Amino acid sequence: MTDDALGREIRQMRQDIRDDFAHAREVADLKHATLEARVNALEQAAAAEAAERRTTRRWLIGAVIVPSVMMLVTVILAVWRP
């Protein structure tokens, strides 16, 4: 093998390594973007779930607890009247 051929092989090997690193970087960037999208979707789902829980809690207080307390107060006042 001549010096020129050896030099070409080394340059080709270096270029292959650069290409491999560039490809690995592209793959890592794609994985990062995919992971970031999944995390954003999970955060949005968690926020929506929290809003739904808050709505359910407000409904429970307004539709069940308040009328029950009012009924209990009415019964207590009816029983305690002389």
N, C-alpha and C positions, 0 to 999 in steps of 0.2 A: 504494500500500500504506500502510495506516495504521500508526501507532505500535504499536497493540495487536496487529495482525496480525504486524508485524515482531518484536515481543517474543515472540509465540507461536512463530513460526518459529525464533527463536534458542533458546528453551527446548526446543523439539522437537529441534533439532539437538544441543544439549547432552545431552539424554536419549539420543538415538541414539548419540552418542559414548560415553557411560557404558555403554550396553548392549553396544556393540561391545567395549569394554575388558573388561567382565565376561565376555562370551563368549570372548574371547581368553584370559583368565585361566583359565576352565574348561577350555579346550582344552589349555593349557599344563599344568595340573594333571593332566589325564588322561594326557597324553604322559609326564609325569614318573612317574606311578604305573605306567604300562605299562613304562617303562624300568627302574624300580626292581624290578618283578617279574621282568623278564628277567635283570637282573643277579643277583638272588637265586637264580634257577633255575640260572644258569651257575656261581655259587659252589657251590651244592649238588652240581652235576654234577662240578665239579672236586674237591670233597672226596670224593665217592664214587669217583672215578677214582683218587685218591691212596690211598684205603683198599684198592682192588682191587690196585693196584701193590704195596702193602706186603704184602698177602696172597700175591700171586704170588711176590714175592721170598722170603718166608719158606718157601713151598712148595719153591721152587727150591733153597734152601740145605738144607732138611731132607730132600728126596727125591732130590736129584741130587749135590750137592757133598759132603755129609758121607759118604754111602756110597762115592763115588768116592775120597775121601781115605783112608777106611778100607781100601778094596781096594788102593790104592797102597801104603799102609804095610804091609799084609800081604804083598804081592809083594816089596817091598824087604827086609823081614825074612826072607822065604823065600830070597831070593837071597843075602843076606849071611851066612847061617848057614854055619859051616865044616863 
